[in-house]
C-alpha cells in the first residue's frame, strides 16, 4: 500500500492561485514541492503534474482537485520530474483535460522546488502550434472585454526597457519595436511582442554587408541607435527610415530588416535624397514611400514632401501647390482611399498644432478642409493608426500636459469623435508612444506601447474598436475647383428648370446654350481662380508680415527685459553712490569744523610766538629779576 494521497490546499486571490504543500507520492519516498503564482487571468487552466501512480488535475468547473476518473486522457505534456536521488521519470505523464482544464504553458508558472526540480520539454500533444495560439488569442479576447476601452496586457517574464520616440509595426500578429530614447540615450534593439502568446522576445540582427560599426565596448552595432525614426513594412522586410542617430549623418538613411533571416543592411538609395531629420511622418501608398516634415539635426524645421520609389529606390522631392502646412515635427500622417494624405498636429519650436491638412496625391494640391465633430486640442508627439476609413489618435501633449483622450477621425466624413479618455498620469497620455493596428484571427485591435509622461513606460495596451459605419471616400477639392463645381451645379439646376418650363426648345439650341454656359463657367472659373490666387498671395504676405512682427516683438521684448535689468542694476549702483556721497559730505562738514579749530590754534600759536619774539626790555632778566625783586 502506497499510502493516502495528500490533496493540496489553495488560496484563490482573484487572477492568481497559490498552491501549498502539493505532495507527490512515490512508492520509494515522499516528495514535497511548492507551486506559486499560477496566472489564471489569461488562461483557463491550472498546471497538471502527476507521478506515474497518482495523477491529479484541478478542475475549475468544480473548484477542486480530482483524479483521472471521468477525465479525458491526453498525450505527454513534455514534463519530466527529477527527484533528488537522481531517479528521473521520463515516461509520458498523463495530463487530464475536462471542459475547464487545458494544457499549461511554461511562461505562466513559477516553481520553487524544495526536494526536486521540474523540467519543461516540448509538448507532444495532438494540439498543434496553431491550436495553442488560438487558445492564447481566445484568452487575449477574454482580457479585452469591452469595445473602445484600453486594457493593460499582463506580461510574464522578460520586458524590454522603457522608452519613447521609438518606432513600431505589427506584422502577422507580432509587434516589432525598434530603437527609441531613454534618459537621453538612443537605443538600437529590436523587440518583438507576440500578440498570440503575450510574451516579449529579442531579435538579434546580423549584417551581410559592410555597414557594421563597433561600439565602445567592442560589440557590433548592426542597427545604429536612433530615435524619432519611422518603421514600415515592405514585402518581407521592415524598413527603418530617417531618425536622430547617435552619429548624425547628412542625409536620410534607409535600413532594411529581413523578417525571415534577420539580416539588417543599409539600403542604397539615389536621386534627391532628403537631408537628415527626425520626427517626420512616413506613409506607404502602393510602391511609394511618402515622407513629410520633420526636424533636422541643427533643429531646422521642414514642411517639404519627398517620395521614395520602393521599386527603383530613387528619391524625388515633390513640388506641391496651394498653401503647405507650417513646418513641423512629431506630427502624424495617414492615407485615405489610396489618394489623400492627411497630416494632423505636430509642433514647431514654440507652439503645437491641432490643424488637419489634406494633400491630393493626384493633383498635389494642399487643402485645409472644414472639420466637424468634437473639438480637438493641439498636440505633438502623439501616435496614429488606421483601421479601414477610421484614423485613431492617442497620446501627445501641448508642452503643458498630456492629451488624455483617444480620438478617431472618420476620414471620409471628416468628423472627429472621442473614443475614450484616461485619468491622471496614464502612459496613454504620453508623448513619443507608438500605436499600431493589428488583425489577429479576424479580430481587429489597436496596440499602444511606450511613451514618456515624466516616466518612461514599457507597458502594452490593447483596445478593441467598436465597429463603425463605412462611407464612400470624400473627394477633397481645392477652393477654386469647389467654387467651379458649385457654379456648374447651379447652372445645371437653372438649365433643368428652364428646360422643364420650355419643353419646345430644340436639341441644337440646348447644345448652343450648354456651350455658352460652359464658356461662361470656364471664364468664371478662371476669374475665381485669379481672385483666389490674389487672396492667397495677400494672405501669405500678411502671414509673413505677422510672423516678422511676432519675431520683432519677441526680440524687442527680450531687449526690453535686458534693458530693464540693466536699469535696475544702474539704480542700485546710483543708490550706493548717493549713500557714499552723503557720507563724504558729512565728512567734509566735520573737516570744516576741524579746519576752523586748526586756524584758531594757528593764530594762538602765532600770537604766542610774536609775544615771545617782541618782549619789552623791562622784561629782561626773566626769573632772576623776579627773584631779586621779591627779595627786596
KASULQUI-V832305 format. One record per helix or strand. SS is the DSSP state (@ for helix, = for strand). FROM is the first residue (numbers start at 1). TO is the last residue. If there is no record, write none. Layout:
<<SS;FROM;TO> <SS;FROM;TO>>
This chain:
<<=;9;13> <=;16;20> <=;22;25> <=;30;36> <=;38;39> <=;50;50> <=;55;55> <=;57;59> <=;64;66> <=;72;73> <=;79;83> <=;88;89> <=;96;97> <@;106;108> <=;110;112> <=;116;120> <@;129;143> <=;147;147> <=;150;152> <=;163;164> <=;167;171> <=;174;182> <=;185;194> <=;199;203> <=;206;206> <=;213;214> <=;220;221> <=;226;227> <=;230;234> <=;237;241> <=;244;245> <=;251;251> <=;254;258> <=;263;266> <=;270;271> <=;275;275> <=;277;278> <=;281;285> <=;288;296> <=;301;309> <=;314;317> <=;321;321> <=;329;329> <=;332;336> <=;340;344> <=;347;347> <=;352;352> <=;356;360> <=;365;367> <=;372;373> <=;380;380> <=;383;387> <=;390;394> <=;397;397> <=;402;402> <=;405;410> <=;415;421> <@;427;429> <=;431;431> <=;434;440> <=;443;449> <=;452;452> <=;456;457> <=;460;464> <@;479;501> <@;507;613> <@;622;631>>
